[in-house]
């Protein structure tokens, strides 16, 4: 074998090794435990948690408003008891009004 052929073979081998190393590094960067795919999945999870947080915050505000309403109005608990629980005082007469269907 000539010296020129050996140099060319070594250079080709070096290029192959560098190509393999670059392929492994790129694969690890894209699909590894700290790669881009994991980053994308974490971003999606973060967005979902952010939406859940916003919904929970809105629900808390509504509940706080109801608590304030309960504490500030003496009529509100009675109104809820009458309307939602169908409660009345012992000496009251309760009338239920139903809708009539139109006559034909």
Steps between C-alpha positions, in 0.01 A plus 500: 500500500615841424536777753243709320239223522564459875453875558178496302373197695583664834331824395189308394501314832528828691207645302292192572579518873419873510173434313403228748583726794294785353207264438511372858527853640210628287285200594576553868427872470165444331369187671704467820374556855579871475432535131266713297214250512508501880513879497195511274310256724586705807379818329166334418469381859582850626230652276241249624592572862479875434147462361403287799642763733301775329178296523562425868575867570172601337314240704662627820391856417141382446502311829644799684224717354239253626660498846492880505137491394417255780678717756367836386133424434268364765238420237725292271511181717121517542454549125715194424316292758165596352589471130743211486408292804124563486497602866240716676415614850263279698206742479536576127293357218699414191346521155661343194426669172534288192485602138186409316513375151314727256150387419432396145 
